Amino acid sequence: MMTVGSPGRTETALPAGDISCPDCSDRLRPHGFARTRTVRGLGDDQLTLRPRRDRCAGCGLTQVLPAVPPARRADAL
């Protein structure tokens, strides 16, 4: 499982090659974004997420980096 401290850290660490592939340990490179997701917040608030997608320089697999809150949740934490 990949863990990234914050979305701001992802934006600086991914282009610098500081995040490695969980499968082959080669460097990950930016590869656009995953689909936009909407998460319910407190009350009537909604949060729109656009998680970062990456591609491994070694094996070529693409992955979606974890978002805060988790992208597969319907409610904010």
SEVOVEX-722992 format. One record per atom (N, C-alpha, C): residue number from 1; atom name; y, x negated, z; chain. Coordinates in steps of 0.1 Angstrom, whole numbers. Each point is the difference from the previous one (the first is absolute). Last residue first. Example, Ala and Ser with C-alpha at 12.3 -4.5 7.8 and 13.67 -1.06 7.14 Angstrom:
2
rec i = 2	at = N	c2 = -22	c1 = -128	c3 = 71	ch = A
rec i = 2	at = CA	c2 = 11	c1 = -9	c3 = 0	ch = A
rec i = 2	at = C	c2 = 11	c1 = 8	c3 = 8	ch = A
rec i = 1	at = N	c2 = -57	c1 = -3	c3 = -1	ch = A
rec i = 1	at = CA	c2 = 12	c1 = 9	c3 = 0	ch = A
rec i = 1	at = C	c2 = 12	c1 = -9	c3 = 0	ch = A
END
This chain:
77
rec i = 77	at = N	c2 = 122	c1 = 140	c3 = 67	ch = A
rec i = 77	at = CA	c2 = -4	c1 = -3	c3 = 13	ch = A
rec i = 77	at = C	c2 = 11	c1 = -2	c3 = 10	ch = A
rec i = 76	at = N	c2 = -5	c1 = 33	c3 = -46	ch = A
rec i = 76	at = CA	c2 = 5	c1 = -13	c3 = 5	ch = A
rec i = 76	at = C	c2 = -5	c1 = -3	c3 = 14	ch = A
rec i = 75	at = N	c2 = -28	c1 = 31	c3 = -36	ch = A
rec i = 75	at = CA	c2 = 11	c1 = 1	c3 = 10	ch = A
rec i = 75	at = C	c2 = 4	c1 = -14	c3 = 4	ch = A
rec i = 74	at = N	c2 = -35	c1 = 8	c3 = -31	ch = A
rec i = 74	at = CA	c2 = 10	c1 = 10	c3 = -4	ch = A
rec i = 74	at = C	c2 = 12	c1 = 1	c3 = 9	ch = A
rec i = 73	at = N	c2 = -32	c1 = -44	c3 = -15	ch = A
rec i = 73	at = CA	c2 = 2	c1 = 10	c3 = 10	ch = A
rec i = 73	at = C	c2 = 10	c1 = 11	c3 = -5	ch = A
rec i = 72	at = N	c2 = -14	c1 = -41	c3 = -23	ch = A
rec i = 72	at = CA	c2 = -10	c1 = 11	c3 = -1	ch = A
rec i = 72	at = C	c2 = 1	c1 = 10	c3 = 11	ch = A
rec i = 71	at = N	c2 = 28	c1 = -41	c3 = -4	ch = A
rec i = 71	at = CA	c2 = 2	c1 = 9	c3 = -11	ch = A
rec i = 71	at = C	c2 = -10	c1 = 12	c3 = -1	ch = A
rec i = 70	at = N	c2 = 20	c1 = -26	c3 = 45	ch = A
rec i = 70	at = CA	c2 = -11	c1 = -1	c3 = -9	ch = A
rec i = 70	at = C	c2 = 1	c1 = 11	c3 = -12	ch = A
rec i = 69	at = N	c2 = 47	c1 = -12	c3 = 22	ch = A
rec i = 69	at = CA	c2 = -13	c1 = 3	c3 = 5	ch = A
rec i = 69	at = C	c2 = -11	c1 = -1	c3 = -10	ch = A
rec i = 68	at = N	c2 = 18	c1 = -31	c3 = -13	ch = A
rec i = 68	at = CA	c2 = 2	c1 = 5	c3 = 14	ch = A
rec i = 68	at = C	c2 = 8	c1 = 13	c3 = -1	ch = A
rec i = 67	at = N	c2 = -38	c1 = -27	c3 = -34	ch = A
rec i = 67	at = CA	c2 = 14	c1 = 5	c3 = 2	ch = A
rec i = 67	at = C	c2 = 1	c1 = 4	c3 = 15	ch = A
rec i = 66	at = N	c2 = -35	c1 = -36	c3 = -30	ch = A
rec i = 66	at = CA	c2 = 2	c1 = 11	c3 = 10	ch = A
rec i = 66	at = C	c2 = 15	c1 = 3	c3 = 1	ch = A
rec i = 65	at = N	c2 = -18	c1 = -18	c3 = -47	ch = A
rec i = 65	at = CA	c2 = 3	c1 = -5	c3 = 13	ch = A
rec i = 65	at = C	c2 = 2	c1 = 11	c3 = 10	ch = A
rec i = 64	at = N	c2 = -30	c1 = 0	c3 = -45	ch = A
rec i = 64	at = CA	c2 = 12	c1 = 6	c3 = 5	ch = A
rec i = 64	at = C	c2 = 2	c1 = -6	c3 = 14	ch = A
rec i = 63	at = N	c2 = -27	c1 = -22	c3 = -45	ch = A
rec i = 63	at = CA	c2 = -1	c1 = 7	c3 = 13	ch = A
rec i = 63	at = C	c2 = 14	c1 = 6	c3 = 4	ch = A
rec i = 62	at = N	c2 = -33	c1 = -25	c3 = -43	ch = A
rec i = 62	at = CA	c2 = 13	c1 = 5	c3 = 5	ch = A
rec i = 62	at = C	c2 = -3	c1 = 8	c3 = 13	ch = A
rec i = 61	at = N	c2 = -26	c1 = -44	c3 = -28	ch = A
rec i = 61	at = CA	c2 = -1	c1 = 14	c3 = 6	ch = A
rec i = 61	at = C	c2 = 14	c1 = 4	c3 = 5	ch = A
rec i = 60	at = N	c2 = -13	c1 = -44	c3 = -20	ch = A
rec i = 60	at = CA	c2 = 6	c1 = 10	c3 = -8	ch = A
rec i = 60	at = C	c2 = 0	c1 = 14	c3 = 5	ch = A
rec i = 59	at = N	c2 = -15	c1 = -47	c3 = 15	ch = A
rec i = 59	at = CA	c2 = -10	c1 = 9	c3 = -4	ch = A
rec i = 59	at = C	c2 = 5	c1 = 12	c3 = -8	ch = A
rec i = 58	at = N	c2 = 31	c1 = -36	c3 = 14	ch = A
rec i = 58	at = CA	c2 = -13	c1 = -6	c3 = -3	ch = A
rec i = 58	at = C	c2 = -10	c1 = 10	c3 = -6	ch = A
rec i = 57	at = N	c2 = 45	c1 = 11	c3 = 14	ch = A
rec i = 57	at = CA	c2 = 1	c1 = -10	c3 = -11	ch = A
rec i = 57	at = C	c2 = -13	c1 = -6	c3 = -3	ch = A
rec i = 56	at = N	c2 = 11	c1 = 50	c3 = 20	ch = A
rec i = 56	at = CA	c2 = -5	c1 = -13	c3 = 4	ch = A
rec i = 56	at = C	c2 = 1	c1 = -9	c3 = -12	ch = A
rec i = 55	at = N	c2 = 32	c1 = 44	c3 = 10	ch = A
rec i = 55	at = CA	c2 = -12	c1 = -5	c3 = -8	ch = A
rec i = 55	at = C	c2 = -3	c1 = -14	c3 = 4	ch = A
rec i = 54	at = N	c2 = 28	c1 = 47	c3 = 22	ch = A
rec i = 54	at = CA	c2 = -1	c1 = -14	c3 = -3	ch = A
rec i = 54	at = C	c2 = -12	c1 = -3	c3 = -9	ch = A
rec i = 53	at = N	c2 = 37	c1 = 42	c3 = 20	ch = A
rec i = 53	at = CA	c2 = -12	c1 = -3	c3 = -6	ch = A
rec i = 53	at = C	c2 = 0	c1 = -15	c3 = -4	ch = A
rec i = 52	at = N	c2 = 29	c1 = 33	c3 = 37	ch = A
rec i = 52	at = CA	c2 = -1	c1 = -11	c3 = -9	ch = A
rec i = 52	at = C	c2 = -14	c1 = -2	c3 = -5	ch = A
rec i = 51	at = N	c2 = 21	c1 = 49	c3 = 19	ch = A
rec i = 51	at = CA	c2 = -7	c1 = -13	c3 = 3	ch = A
rec i = 51	at = C	c2 = 0	c1 = -10	c3 = -11	ch = A
rec i = 50	at = N	c2 = 31	c1 = 41	c3 = 15	ch = A
rec i = 50	at = CA	c2 = -4	c1 = -5	c3 = -13	ch = A
rec i = 50	at = C	c2 = -7	c1 = -14	c3 = 2	ch = A
rec i = 49	at = N	c2 = 17	c1 = 49	c3 = 29	ch = A
rec i = 49	at = CA	c2 = -5	c1 = -13	c3 = -1	ch = A
rec i = 49	at = C	c2 = -4	c1 = -4	c3 = -14	ch = A
rec i = 48	at = N	c2 = 31	c1 = 39	c3 = 31	ch = A
rec i = 48	at = CA	c2 = -6	c1 = -4	c3 = -13	ch = A
rec i = 48	at = C	c2 = -4	c1 = -14	c3 = 0	ch = A
rec i = 47	at = N	c2 = 9	c1 = 40	c3 = 39	ch = A
rec i = 47	at = CA	c2 = 1	c1 = -14	c3 = -4	ch = A
rec i = 47	at = C	c2 = -7	c1 = -2	c3 = -13	ch = A
rec i = 46	at = N	c2 = 22	c1 = 45	c3 = 29	ch = A
rec i = 46	at = CA	c2 = -10	c1 = -6	c3 = -8	ch = A
rec i = 46	at = C	c2 = 3	c1 = -14	c3 = -4	ch = A
rec i = 45	at = N	c2 = 14	c1 = 43	c3 = 39	ch = A
rec i = 45	at = CA	c2 = 2	c1 = -13	c3 = -7	ch = A
rec i = 45	at = C	c2 = -12	c1 = -4	c3 = -8	ch = A
rec i = 44	at = N	c2 = 8	c1 = 39	c3 = 31	ch = A
rec i = 44	at = CA	c2 = -1	c1 = 2	c3 = -15	ch = A
rec i = 44	at = C	c2 = 2	c1 = -13	c3 = -8	ch = A
rec i = 43	at = N	c2 = -18	c1 = -5	c3 = 50	ch = A
rec i = 43	at = CA	c2 = 7	c1 = 12	c3 = -5	ch = A
rec i = 43	at = C	c2 = -2	c1 = 2	c3 = -15	ch = A
rec i = 42	at = N	c2 = -11	c1 = -47	c3 = 10	ch = A
rec i = 42	at = CA	c2 = 2	c1 = 9	c3 = 11	ch = A
rec i = 42	at = C	c2 = 8	c1 = 12	c3 = -6	ch = A
rec i = 41	at = N	c2 = -27	c1 = -23	c3 = -37	ch = A
rec i = 41	at = CA	c2 = 6	c1 = -6	c3 = 12	ch = A
rec i = 41	at = C	c2 = 1	c1 = 10	c3 = 11	ch = A
rec i = 40	at = N	c2 = -32	c1 = -6	c3 = -48	ch = A
rec i = 40	at = CA	c2 = 8	c1 = 8	c3 = 9	ch = A
rec i = 40	at = C	c2 = 5	c1 = -8	c3 = 12	ch = A
rec i = 39	at = N	c2 = -10	c1 = -19	c3 = -51	ch = A
rec i = 39	at = CA	c2 = -6	c1 = 1	c3 = 14	ch = A
rec i = 39	at = C	c2 = 9	c1 = 9	c3 = 8	ch = A
rec i = 38	at = N	c2 = -11	c1 = -16	c3 = -55	ch = A
rec i = 38	at = CA	c2 = 9	c1 = 7	c3 = 9	ch = A
rec i = 38	at = C	c2 = -7	c1 = 2	c3 = 13	ch = A
rec i = 37	at = N	c2 = -4	c1 = -36	c3 = -45	ch = A
rec i = 37	at = CA	c2 = -6	c1 = 9	c3 = 10	ch = A
rec i = 37	at = C	c2 = 10	c1 = 6	c3 = 9	ch = A
rec i = 36	at = N	c2 = -6	c1 = -27	c3 = -52	ch = A
rec i = 36	at = CA	c2 = 8	c1 = 4	c3 = 11	ch = A
rec i = 36	at = C	c2 = -7	c1 = 10	c3 = 9	ch = A
rec i = 35	at = N	c2 = -27	c1 = -38	c3 = -29	ch = A
rec i = 35	at = CA	c2 = 7	c1 = 13	c3 = -2	ch = A
rec i = 35	at = C	c2 = 8	c1 = 3	c3 = 13	ch = A
rec i = 34	at = N	c2 = -6	c1 = -51	c3 = -9	ch = A
rec i = 34	at = CA	c2 = -10	c1 = 11	c3 = 0	ch = A
rec i = 34	at = C	c2 = 8	c1 = 13	c3 = -2	ch = A
rec i = 33	at = N	c2 = 20	c1 = -47	c3 = -19	ch = A
rec i = 33	at = CA	c2 = -1	c1 = 8	c3 = 12	ch = A
rec i = 33	at = C	c2 = -11	c1 = 10	c3 = -2	ch = A
rec i = 32	at = N	c2 = 9	c1 = -52	c3 = -22	ch = A
rec i = 32	at = CA	c2 = 5	c1 = 13	c3 = 0	ch = A
rec i = 32	at = C	c2 = -2	c1 = 7	c3 = 13	ch = A
rec i = 31	at = N	c2 = -16	c1 = -44	c3 = -4	ch = A
rec i = 31	at = CA	c2 = -5	c1 = 7	c3 = -12	ch = A
rec i = 31	at = C	c2 = 5	c1 = 15	c3 = 0	ch = A
rec i = 30	at = N	c2 = 4	c1 = -54	c3 = 26	ch = A
rec i = 30	at = CA	c2 = 4	c1 = 13	c3 = -2	ch = A
rec i = 30	at = C	c2 = -5	c1 = 6	c3 = -13	ch = A
rec i = 29	at = N	c2 = -30	c1 = -37	c3 = 23	ch = A
rec i = 29	at = CA	c2 = 13	c1 = 0	c3 = -7	ch = A
rec i = 29	at = C	c2 = 4	c1 = 15	c3 = -1	ch = A
rec i = 28	at = N	c2 = -36	c1 = -34	c3 = 31	ch = A
rec i = 28	at = CA	c2 = 4	c1 = 13	c3 = -5	ch = A
rec i = 28	at = C	c2 = 13	c1 = -1	c3 = -6	ch = A
rec i = 27	at = N	c2 = -38	c1 = -41	c3 = 9	ch = A
rec i = 27	at = CA	c2 = 13	c1 = 6	c3 = 2	ch = A
rec i = 27	at = C	c2 = 1	c1 = 13	c3 = -6	ch = A
rec i = 26	at = N	c2 = -49	c1 = -17	c3 = 16	ch = A
rec i = 26	at = CA	c2 = 11	c1 = -6	c3 = -9	ch = A
rec i = 26	at = C	c2 = 13	c1 = 8	c3 = 3	ch = A
rec i = 25	at = N	c2 = -45	c1 = 9	c3 = 21	ch = A
rec i = 25	at = CA	c2 = 10	c1 = -8	c3 = 7	ch = A
rec i = 25	at = C	c2 = 10	c1 = -7	c3 = -9	ch = A
rec i = 24	at = N	c2 = -36	c1 = 35	c3 = -8	ch = A
rec i = 24	at = CA	c2 = -3	c1 = -14	c3 = -5	ch = A
rec i = 24	at = C	c2 = 10	c1 = -10	c3 = 6	ch = A
rec i = 23	at = N	c2 = -2	c1 = 48	c3 = 15	ch = A
rec i = 23	at = CA	c2 = -13	c1 = -3	c3 = -7	ch = A
rec i = 23	at = C	c2 = -2	c1 = -15	c3 = -3	ch = A
rec i = 22	at = N	c2 = 41	c1 = 19	c3 = 19	ch = A
rec i = 22	at = CA	c2 = -11	c1 = 1	c3 = 10	ch = A
rec i = 22	at = C	c2 = -14	c1 = -3	c3 = -6	ch = A
rec i = 21	at = N	c2 = 49	c1 = -22	c3 = -15	ch = A
rec i = 21	at = CA	c2 = -9	c1 = 11	c3 = -4	ch = A
rec i = 21	at = C	c2 = -12	c1 = 1	c3 = 10	ch = A
rec i = 20	at = N	c2 = 50	c1 = -19	c3 = 14	ch = A
rec i = 20	at = CA	c2 = -12	c1 = -4	c3 = -8	ch = A
rec i = 20	at = C	c2 = -9	c1 = 12	c3 = -2	ch = A
rec i = 19	at = N	c2 = 56	c1 = -14	c3 = 9	ch = A
rec i = 19	at = CA	c2 = -11	c1 = 10	c3 = 3	ch = A
rec i = 19	at = C	c2 = -12	c1 = -3	c3 = -8	ch = A
rec i = 18	at = N	c2 = 41	c1 = -25	c3 = -5	ch = A
rec i = 18	at = CA	c2 = -4	c1 = -2	c3 = 14	ch = A
rec i = 18	at = C	c2 = -11	c1 = 10	c3 = 4	ch = A
rec i = 17	at = N	c2 = 29	c1 = -8	c3 = -42	ch = A
rec i = 17	at = CA	c2 = -14	c1 = -3	c3 = 0	ch = A
rec i = 17	at = C	c2 = -6	c1 = -2	c3 = 13	ch = A
rec i = 16	at = N	c2 = 45	c1 = 15	c3 = -15	ch = A
rec i = 16	at = CA	c2 = -1	c1 = -14	c3 = 4	ch = A
rec i = 16	at = C	c2 = -15	c1 = -5	c3 = 0	ch = A
rec i = 15	at = N	c2 = 13	c1 = 46	c3 = -9	ch = A
rec i = 15	at = CA	c2 = 5	c1 = -9	c3 = -11	ch = A
rec i = 15	at = C	c2 = -2	c1 = -15	c3 = 3	ch = A
rec i = 14	at = N	c2 = -13	c1 = 31	c3 = 35	ch = A
rec i = 14	at = CA	c2 = -8	c1 = 2	c3 = -12	ch = A
rec i = 14	at = C	c2 = 5	c1 = -9	c3 = -11	ch = A
rec i = 13	at = N	c2 = 24	c1 = 1	c3 = 43	ch = A
rec i = 13	at = CA	c2 = -13	c1 = -8	c3 = 0	ch = A
rec i = 13	at = C	c2 = -8	c1 = 2	c3 = -13	ch = A
rec i = 12	at = N	c2 = 42	c1 = 24	c3 = 8	ch = A
rec i = 12	at = CA	c2 = 2	c1 = -14	c3 = -1	ch = A
rec i = 12	at = C	c2 = -13	c1 = -8	c3 = -1	ch = A
rec i = 11	at = N	c2 = -1	c1 = 48	c3 = 4	ch = A
rec i = 11	at = CA	c2 = 9	c1 = -3	c3 = -12	ch = A
rec i = 11	at = C	c2 = 3	c1 = -15	c3 = -1	ch = A
rec i = 10	at = N	c2 = -26	c1 = 16	c3 = 37	ch = A
rec i = 10	at = CA	c2 = -7	c1 = 1	c3 = -12	ch = A
rec i = 10	at = C	c2 = 8	c1 = -4	c3 = -12	ch = A
rec i = 9	at = N	c2 = 20	c1 = 3	c3 = 42	ch = A
rec i = 9	at = CA	c2 = -8	c1 = -12	c3 = -1	ch = A
rec i = 9	at = C	c2 = -8	c1 = 0	c3 = -13	ch = A
rec i = 8	at = N	c2 = 24	c1 = 39	c3 = 11	ch = A
rec i = 8	at = CA	c2 = 10	c1 = -11	c3 = -4	ch = A
rec i = 8	at = C	c2 = -8	c1 = -13	c3 = -1	ch = A
rec i = 7	at = N	c2 = -24	c1 = 38	c3 = 14	ch = A
rec i = 7	at = CA	c2 = 3	c1 = 1	c3 = -14	ch = A
rec i = 7	at = C	c2 = 10	c1 = -11	c3 = -4	ch = A
rec i = 6	at = N	c2 = -31	c1 = -11	c3 = 41	ch = A
rec i = 6	at = CA	c2 = 10	c1 = 10	c3 = -2	ch = A
rec i = 6	at = C	c2 = 2	c1 = 0	c3 = -16	ch = A
rec i = 5	at = N	c2 = -37	c1 = -25	c3 = 21	ch = A
rec i = 5	at = CA	c2 = 8	c1 = 4	c3 = 11	ch = A
rec i = 5	at = C	c2 = 10	c1 = 11	c3 = -2	ch = A
rec i = 4	at = N	c2 = -48	c1 = -6	c3 = -24	ch = A
rec i = 4	at = CA	c2 = 13	c1 = -6	c3 = -2	ch = A
rec i = 4	at = C	c2 = 9	c1 = 6	c3 = 10	ch = A
rec i = 3	at = N	c2 = -56	c1 = -4	c3 = -13	ch = A
rec i = 3	at = CA	c2 = 10	c1 = 4	c3 = 10	ch = A
rec i = 3	at = C	c2 = 13	c1 = -8	c3 = -3	ch = A
rec i = 2	at = N	c2 = -53	c1 = 14	c3 = -23	ch = A
rec i = 2	at = CA	c2 = 13	c1 = -7	c3 = 0	ch = A
rec i = 2	at = C	c2 = 10	c1 = 5	c3 = 10	ch = A
rec i = 1	at = N	c2 = -57	c1 = -1	c3 = -2	ch = A
rec i = 1	at = CA	c2 = 12	c1 = 8	c3 = 0	ch = A
rec i = 1	at = C	c2 = 12	c1 = -9	c3 = 0	ch = A
END
